[in-house]
Amino acid sequence: MAKKWEISYLLDFYGDVLTEKQRDVMVQYYNDDYSLAEIAENFGITRQGVRDAIKRGEATLLELDTEPGRPVTARLPGDHEEDAR
């Protein structure tokens, strides 16, 4: 579940760097909670095509988040609660 929130958060920040189709697929999967089959039907592609688009999008977003000076996930809510203890 934590990965889903992280990717959704990154999608909000970096979604514009993805292709329009990748972004739309990822929004339907992560934000709208559509199944692979529902997304495939919406875009007229296979479930494997949807999965591939999601995996490529995830890789792009996570790569952007590791670039120096860009770590959005360092600012995720609740991440620093353990540090305060």
N, C-alpha and C positions, 0 to 999 in steps of 0.2 A: 504494500500500500504506500510506503514511503516513496518508492520510485515513481509511482503514478503522480504523487503530489509534486515531486521534484521536476518531472518532465513537464507537467502542466504549468508550473511556475516559470520554467525556462521558456516554454512556448509563449507565454505572455510577454516576456522580455525580448526574445530573439526570433520570434515567429516570422518576422518580415524577411529574414535571410533565407528562409525555405522557399521552395517553389510554391506557387499558389495551390497546386493540387496536393503537395505534401502537407502544407499547413492545414488545408481543409480536411484532409484525412485524419491528421493528428488531432485537430479540434474535435471532430466527431468521435474519435476514439477516447481521448483523455478528458475532454470537457463535457461532451454530450453523452458519454457512456454508451455509444453504439457498439454492437458486436462487429466482428470482422465481416460476417455475412451481410449485415445491414449496410455497412459502408461499401462493400463490393457491389451490392445491388445499386446503391446510389450513384456510383461512379462507372458502372458497367465494366468492372474488372474482376479478376478472381480474388478469392480470399488471400491467396499467396501474394498477389500483387499488392494488396492492402498491407499485409504483414511486412513485406519488403519496404514499402514506402514509410511505414512507421519506424522500422529499424534504422533506415538511412536517416530519417529525421531525428531520431533519438541520438544517433552518433554525431550528427552535425551540432545539435544543441549542447551535448555534453562536451564536445571539443571546444566550442565557443566558451563554455563556462570554465575551461581550464586555462584559457589564455590569460597571461598576466594582466592585472588591472581590470578583469572582467568577471570575477567570480560572484555571480548572483547568488548561488547557493550558500555562500558564506553569510548571506543576509536573510536566509530563510527563518521564519518565525520559529522559536523554540529550539533552534540549534545550539544556542549558547547557554541554555538553562543548566546543563551539567557543568559547564565551565565555572559558573557562579558558586558551585558547592565547594 
